[in-house]
Amino acid sequence: MWSMGDIPDLRGRVVLVTGGNSGIGYEAARELAAHRATVVVAGRDKGRVGAAAQRIGAEALHLDLADLASVRRAAEEFKGRHERLDLLINNAGVMIPPLGRTADGFELTFGVNHLGHFALTGLLLDRLLSTPGARVVTVSSNGHRRGVMDFENLRAEKGYDAWAAYTSSKLANLLFAFELQRRYPGLTSVAAHPGAARTPLMRHSPWHYRLAASRRTKWVMSWLIQDERAGTQPILRAATDPAVNGGEYYGPDGRGENVGRAVRVLAAERAYDRETQTRLWAESQRLTGVRFPVPAGMLTDGP
């Protein structure tokens, strides 16, 4: 059974973790830095990102996924610093906030959780493709199982439901991860989810969710929710295990995939739907203005 003790020496590898200043992202960045990777911690709060990076011996990068201009600047800054990118962990996200808009007018949850990461990956794709063995890990959620892609309401102009926006964004993460692998088989694109974990992501949740996630109740609720370090295991396995193959999905092995050891799991059937994957890809390119190069042998970039 895989454990964090199986993470290899990562000297010489360059890693970028979005949302790496807190929660699951911070734990992942800290562990990767401890295994000698060159880690770049990316986030929107410059002070917190800088402090987190300093604590673990990493680099800081300002990145606001809710602003595509910031995503472009961050990608250019990263490429100005590094000629290679071995591992990109698309981790940052928001969960059930009140209705909000990104700087580009998109519904906030979909804009941050999916579109921002889609754009960042596309803008860094040249570095990824030129780095042997490069890997992209996109962090989803068990909540994707309730997600439905409503292409007629991606901007929430026909109504907004916080949970529906969140679950559909997490479904989008998986659709993107699997489509990225199909289009670029030379790149290893995988997905992972932390199960139920105590992280700052829960701050907008109903009171009973926040109570269950509170550190004060951890001894009572440990069967249902785990700490940040345990929740990081599926992400780290997806990121570092040499046995991982592109297009796979990792999560906890416990009941309901809420807690437990990191194992390969299956996503909801709709996450593997090729038509939905290609439609989301084309729509994401249109919305972000970031166009991925068409791989050799693929005649069309649309559905």
One Martini backbone bead per residue (centre of mass of N, CA, C, O) as a GRO file, in nm:
protein
  303
    1MET     BB    1   0.095   0.037   0.024
    2TRP     BB    2   0.082   0.355  -0.014
    3SER     BB    3   0.308   0.619   0.094
    4MET     BB    4   0.496   0.892   0.180
    5GLY     BB    5   0.757   0.708   0.192
    6ASP     BB    6   0.746   0.675  -0.143
    7ILE     BB    7   0.867   0.931  -0.196
    8PRO     BB    8   1.089   1.058  -0.389
    9ASP     BB    9   1.352   1.206  -0.500
   10LEU     BB   10   1.321   1.564  -0.633
   11ARG     BB   11   1.567   1.647  -0.756
   12GLY     BB   12   1.532   1.887  -1.027
   13ARG     BB   13   1.236   1.947  -0.974
   14VAL     BB   14   0.951   2.130  -1.092
   15VAL     BB   15   0.696   2.292  -0.888
   16LEU     BB   16   0.340   2.372  -0.909
   17VAL     BB   17   0.118   2.526  -0.660
   18THR     BB   18  -0.201   2.588  -0.616
   19GLY     BB   19  -0.282   2.695  -0.316
   20GLY     BB   20   0.006   2.668  -0.132
   21ASN     BB   21  -0.073   2.840   0.152
   22SER     BB   22  -0.308   2.620   0.211
   23GLY     BB   23  -0.394   2.336   0.317
   24ILE     BB   24  -0.348   2.101   0.089
   25GLY     BB   25  -0.139   2.267  -0.070
   26TYR     BB   26   0.063   2.308   0.159
   27GLU     BB   27   0.118   2.011   0.226
   28ALA     BB   28   0.223   1.940  -0.053
   29ALA     BB   29   0.452   2.148  -0.073
   30ARG     BB   30   0.604   2.060   0.181
   31GLU     BB   31   0.662   1.768   0.093
   32LEU     BB   32   0.811   1.831  -0.173
   33ALA     BB   33   1.034   2.003  -0.042
   34ALA     BB   34   1.136   1.772   0.149
   35HIS     BB   35   1.209   1.615  -0.143
   36ARG     BB   36   1.376   1.852  -0.315
   37ALA     BB   37   1.203   2.030  -0.456
   38THR     BB   38   1.113   2.287  -0.670
   39VAL     BB   39   0.893   2.517  -0.522
   40VAL     BB   40   0.585   2.675  -0.629
   41VAL     BB   41   0.386   2.915  -0.473
   42ALA     BB   42   0.042   2.981  -0.549
   43GLY     BB   43  -0.133   3.307  -0.504
   44ARG     BB   44  -0.330   3.597  -0.418
   45ASP     BB   45  -0.180   3.635  -0.141
   46LYS     BB   46   0.119   3.766  -0.099
   47GLY     BB   47   0.174   3.736   0.203
   48ARG     BB   48   0.094   3.433   0.241
   49VAL     BB   49   0.270   3.317   0.021
   50GLY     BB   50   0.542   3.419   0.127
   51ALA     BB   51   0.527   3.283   0.407
   52ALA     BB   52   0.492   2.991   0.312
   53ALA     BB   53   0.748   2.973   0.139
   54GLN     BB   54   0.948   3.033   0.368
   55ARG     BB   55   0.881   2.790   0.557
   56ILE     BB   56   0.957   2.564   0.304
   57GLY     BB   57   1.156   2.662   0.077
   58ALA     BB   58   1.010   2.846  -0.140
   59GLU     BB   59   0.839   2.988  -0.394
   60ALA     BB   60   0.677   3.281  -0.504
   61LEU     BB   61   0.340   3.336  -0.660
   62HIS     BB   62   0.135   3.545  -0.822
   63LEU     BB   63  -0.218   3.426  -0.821
   64ASP     BB   64  -0.531   3.499  -0.991
   65LEU     BB   65  -0.793   3.297  -1.097
   66ALA     BB   66  -1.006   3.558  -1.119
   67ASP     BB   67  -0.770   3.659  -1.334
   68LEU     BB   68  -0.646   3.636  -1.648
   69ALA     BB   69  -0.418   3.842  -1.631
   70SER     BB   70  -0.279   3.705  -1.389
   71VAL     BB   71  -0.230   3.434  -1.523
   72ARG     BB   72  -0.045   3.543  -1.742
   73ARG     BB   73   0.169   3.668  -1.559
   74ALA     BB   74   0.243   3.411  -1.404
   75ALA     BB   75   0.337   3.245  -1.644
   76GLU     BB   76   0.563   3.439  -1.731
   77GLU     BB   77   0.718   3.438  -1.467
   78PHE     BB   78   0.778   3.143  -1.456
   79LYS     BB   79   0.928   3.127  -1.737
   80GLY     BB   80   1.151   3.329  -1.643
   81ARG     BB   81   1.265   3.116  -1.422
   82HIS     BB   82   1.175   2.846  -1.593
   83GLU     BB   83   1.247   2.571  -1.827
   84ARG     BB   84   1.072   2.387  -1.635
   85LEU     BB   85   0.789   2.137  -1.580
   86ASP     BB   86   0.705   1.856  -1.389
   87LEU     BB   87   0.472   1.990  -1.187
   88LEU     BB   88   0.116   2.037  -1.183
   89ILE     BB   89  -0.103   2.170  -0.926
   90ASN     BB   90  -0.454   2.191  -0.939
   91ASN     BB   91  -0.592   2.318  -0.632
   92ALA     BB   92  -0.736   2.561  -0.621
   93GLY     BB   93  -1.035   2.704  -0.442
   94VAL     BB   94  -1.391   2.714  -0.422
   95MET     BB   95  -1.678   2.696  -0.176
   96ILE     BB   96  -1.991   2.802  -0.166
   97PRO     BB   97  -2.030   3.088  -0.243
   98PRO     BB   98  -2.146   3.358  -0.308
   99LEU     BB   99  -2.233   3.534  -0.553
  100GLY     BB  100  -1.986   3.581  -0.811
  101ARG     BB  101  -1.716   3.755  -0.985
  102THR     BB  102  -1.495   3.786  -1.206
  103ALA     BB  103  -1.299   4.001  -1.385
  104ASP     BB  104  -1.450   3.855  -1.656
  105GLY     BB  105  -1.762   3.765  -1.558
  106PHE     BB  106  -1.758   3.506  -1.411
  107GLU     BB  107  -1.842   3.267  -1.232
  108LEU     BB  108  -1.650   3.206  -0.965
  109THR     BB  109  -1.627   2.896  -0.936
  110PHE     BB  110  -1.576   2.829  -1.235
  111GLY     BB  111  -1.345   3.033  -1.279
  112VAL     BB  112  -1.148   2.914  -1.067
  113ASN     BB  113  -1.165   2.593  -1.076
  114HIS     BB  114  -1.140   2.594  -1.403
  115LEU     BB  115  -1.055   2.835  -1.593
  116GLY     BB  116  -0.790   2.913  -1.455
  117HIS     BB  117  -0.655   2.630  -1.493
  118PHE     BB  118  -0.683   2.605  -1.791
  119ALA     BB  119  -0.514   2.853  -1.861
  120LEU     BB  120  -0.253   2.781  -1.713
  121THR     BB  121  -0.194   2.519  -1.860
  122GLY     BB  122  -0.179   2.640  -2.145
  123LEU     BB  123   0.054   2.854  -2.075
  124LEU     BB  124   0.247   2.588  -1.971
  125LEU     BB  125   0.270   2.365  -2.195
  126ASP     BB  126   0.555   2.401  -2.308
  127ARG     BB  127   0.699   2.313  -2.050
  128LEU     BB  128   0.569   2.036  -2.018
  129LEU     BB  129   0.639   1.911  -2.305
  130SER     BB  130   0.966   1.967  -2.255
  131THR     BB  131   0.929   1.769  -2.004
  132PRO     BB  132   1.021   1.486  -1.894
  133GLY     BB  133   0.753   1.339  -1.723
  134ALA     BB  134   0.527   1.518  -1.704
  135ARG     BB  135   0.275   1.652  -1.467
  136VAL     BB  136  -0.087   1.662  -1.405
  137VAL     BB  137  -0.279   1.775  -1.121
  138THR     BB  138  -0.627   1.750  -1.058
  139VAL     BB  139  -0.848   1.882  -0.822
  140SER     BB  140  -1.118   1.740  -0.687
  141SER     BB  141  -1.441   1.582  -0.597
  142ASN     BB  142  -1.698   1.402  -0.472
  143GLY     BB  143  -1.909   1.622  -0.573
  144HIS     BB  144  -1.911   1.546  -0.883
  145ARG     BB  145  -2.151   1.333  -0.868
  146ARG     BB  146  -2.363   1.597  -0.869
  147GLY     BB  147  -2.273   1.694  -1.137
  148VAL     BB  148  -2.365   1.938  -1.400
  149MET     BB  149  -2.344   2.042  -1.731
  150ASP     BB  150  -2.448   2.381  -1.790
  151PHE     BB  151  -2.402   2.545  -2.086
  152GLU     BB  152  -2.647   2.767  -2.044
  153ASN     BB  153  -2.511   2.847  -1.724
  154LEU     BB  154  -2.202   2.936  -1.667
  155ARG     BB  155  -2.280   3.248  -1.559
  156ALA     BB  156  -2.545   3.257  -1.388
  157GLU     BB  157  -2.799   3.406  -1.550
  158LYS     BB  158  -3.036   3.172  -1.464
  159GLY     BB  159  -2.899   3.114  -1.194
  160TYR     BB  160  -2.809   3.030  -0.840
  161ASP     BB  161  -2.621   2.748  -0.705
  162ALA     BB  162  -2.373   2.668  -0.502
  163TRP     BB  163  -2.362   2.357  -0.524
  164ALA     BB  164  -2.389   2.334  -0.831
  165ALA     BB  165  -2.136   2.499  -0.896
  166TYR     BB  166  -1.935   2.317  -0.750
  167THR     BB  167  -1.994   2.033  -0.876
  168SER     BB  168  -1.947   2.124  -1.171
  169SER     BB  169  -1.650   2.215  -1.132
  170LYS     BB  170  -1.551   1.925  -1.048
  171LEU     BB  171  -1.633   1.794  -1.310
  172ALA     BB  172  -1.459   1.975  -1.491
  173ASN     BB  173  -1.187   1.879  -1.384
  174LEU     BB  174  -1.217   1.590  -1.501
  175LEU     BB  175  -1.272   1.648  -1.794
  176PHE     BB  176  -1.003   1.790  -1.833
  177ALA     BB  177  -0.799   1.573  -1.744
  178PHE     BB  178  -0.892   1.359  -1.960
  179GLU     BB  179  -0.858   1.536  -2.215
  180LEU     BB  180  -0.561   1.603  -2.182
  181GLN     BB  181  -0.466   1.311  -2.216
  182ARG     BB  182  -0.582   1.255  -2.498
  183ARG     BB  183  -0.427   1.495  -2.646
  184TYR     BB  184  -0.155   1.435  -2.444
  185PRO     BB  185   0.009   1.141  -2.410
  186GLY     BB  186   0.301   1.260  -2.320
  187LEU     BB  187   0.125   1.340  -2.086
  188THR     BB  188   0.050   1.336  -1.736
  189SER     BB  189  -0.297   1.311  -1.657
  190VAL     BB  190  -0.440   1.366  -1.337
  191ALA     BB  191  -0.652   1.280  -1.057
  192ALA     BB  192  -0.784   1.414  -0.737
  193HIS     BB  193  -0.900   1.346  -0.394
  194PRO     BB  194  -0.935   1.412  -0.031
  195GLY     BB  195  -1.207   1.403   0.057
  196ALA     BB  196  -1.260   1.457   0.394
  197ALA     BB  197  -1.139   1.780   0.500
  198ARG     BB  198  -0.963   2.002   0.706
  199THR     BB  199  -1.038   2.317   0.568
  200PRO     BB  200  -1.084   2.646   0.455
  201LEU     BB  201  -1.306   2.562   0.239
  202MET     BB  202  -1.549   2.541   0.469
  203ARG     BB  203  -1.641   2.847   0.542
  204HIS     BB  204  -1.933   2.835   0.364
  205SER     BB  205  -2.059   2.628   0.521
  206PRO     BB  206  -2.260   2.484   0.701
  207TRP     BB  207  -2.257   2.445   1.037
  208HIS     BB  208  -2.240   2.124   1.039
  209TYR     BB  209  -1.986   2.109   0.867
  210ARG     BB  210  -1.803   2.288   1.048
  211LEU     BB  211  -1.827   2.111   1.297
  212ALA     BB  212  -1.708   1.849   1.173
  213ALA     BB  213  -1.434   2.020   1.084
  214SER     BB  214  -1.351   2.068   1.355
  215ARG     BB  215  -1.094   2.032   1.583
  216ARG     BB  216  -1.288   1.982   1.834
  217THR     BB  217  -1.422   1.706   1.671
  218LYS     BB  218  -1.205   1.494   1.565
  219TRP     BB  219  -1.246   1.246   1.761
  220VAL     BB  220  -1.548   1.196   1.665
  221MET     BB  221  -1.500   1.249   1.324
  222SER     BB  222  -1.267   1.055   1.203
  223TRP     BB  223  -1.458   0.860   1.027
  224LEU     BB  224  -1.541   1.122   0.822
  225ILE     BB  225  -1.283   1.311   0.890
  226GLN     BB  226  -0.974   1.455   0.791
  227ASP     BB  227  -0.681   1.568   0.773
  228GLU     BB  228  -0.474   1.737   0.567
  229ARG     BB  229  -0.251   1.527   0.538
  230ALA     BB  230  -0.433   1.291   0.457
  231GLY     BB  231  -0.571   1.447   0.213
  232THR     BB  232  -0.290   1.459   0.046
  233GLN     BB  233  -0.223   1.170  -0.054
  234PRO     BB  234  -0.363   1.149  -0.336
  235ILE     BB  235  -0.205   1.384  -0.460
  236LEU     BB  236   0.085   1.267  -0.411
  237ARG     BB  237   0.049   1.010  -0.565
  238ALA     BB  238  -0.029   1.137  -0.838
  239ALA     BB  239   0.251   1.307  -0.844
  240THR     BB  240   0.486   1.049  -0.767
  241ASP     BB  241   0.397   0.783  -0.872
  242PRO     BB  242   0.532   0.573  -1.113
  243ALA     BB  243   0.253   0.393  -1.152
  244VAL     BB  244   0.114   0.616  -1.275
  245ASN     BB  245  -0.150   0.693  -1.501
  246GLY     BB  246  -0.301   0.834  -1.736
  247GLY     BB  247  -0.643   0.899  -1.642
  248GLU     BB  248  -0.640   0.888  -1.345
  249TYR     BB  249  -0.787   0.830  -1.006
  250TYR     BB  250  -0.762   0.969  -0.669
  251GLY     BB  251  -0.834   0.831  -0.333
  252PRO     BB  252  -0.987   0.720  -0.076
  253ASP     BB  253  -1.065   0.385   0.076
  254GLY     BB  254  -1.304   0.454   0.224
  255ARG     BB  255  -1.604   0.522   0.308
  256GLY     BB  256  -1.703   0.721   0.046
  257GLU     BB  257  -1.416   0.851   0.019
  258ASN     BB  258  -1.334   1.018   0.291
  259VAL     BB  259  -1.124   0.808   0.406
  260GLY     BB  260  -0.779   0.718   0.386
  261ARG     BB  261  -0.607   0.564   0.159
  262ALA     BB  262  -0.431   0.583  -0.138
  263VAL     BB  263  -0.627   0.527  -0.435
  264ARG     BB  264  -0.777   0.398  -0.693
  265VAL     BB  265  -1.050   0.549  -0.864
  266LEU     BB  266  -1.383   0.623  -0.963
  267ALA     BB  267  -1.569   0.805  -1.151
  268ALA     BB  268  -1.818   0.931  -1.279
  269GLU     BB  269  -1.947   0.857  -1.579
  270ARG     BB  270  -1.970   1.159  -1.690
  271ALA     BB  271  -1.650   1.212  -1.683
  272TYR     BB  272  -1.613   1.009  -1.955
  273ASP     BB  273  -1.749   1.192  -2.157
  274ARG     BB  274  -1.649   1.291  -2.464
  275GLU     BB  275  -1.847   1.511  -2.550
  276THR     BB  276  -1.818   1.683  -2.292
  277GLN     BB  277  -1.517   1.727  -2.303
  278THR     BB  278  -1.502   1.873  -2.583
  279ARG     BB  279  -1.701   2.098  -2.515
  280LEU     BB  280  -1.551   2.220  -2.276
  281TRP     BB  281  -1.291   2.283  -2.421
  282ALA     BB  282  -1.405   2.480  -2.632
  283GLU     BB  283  -1.539   2.674  -2.426
  284SER     BB  284  -1.281   2.745  -2.267
  285GLN     BB  285  -1.130   2.875  -2.498
  286ARG     BB  286  -1.337   3.092  -2.557
  287LEU     BB  287  -1.348   3.229  -2.270
  288THR     BB  288  -1.021   3.268  -2.227
  289GLY     BB  289  -0.832   3.269  -2.501
  290VAL     BB  290  -0.700   2.981  -2.467
  291ARG     BB  291  -0.495   2.802  -2.692
  292PHE     BB  292  -0.433   2.496  -2.773
  293PRO     BB  293  -0.248   2.295  -2.932
  294VAL     BB  294  -0.280   2.090  -3.196
  295PRO     BB  295  -0.239   1.780  -3.220
  296ALA     BB  296  -0.108   1.541  -3.380
  297GLY     BB  297  -0.388   1.398  -3.562
  298MET     BB  298  -0.576   1.641  -3.492
  299LEU     BB  299  -0.816   1.804  -3.690
  300THR     BB  300  -0.977   1.912  -3.433
  301ASP     BB  301  -1.083   2.144  -3.159
  302GLY     BB  302  -1.362   2.051  -3.147
  303PRO     BB  303  -1.653   1.858  -3.120
   0.00000   0.00000   0.00000
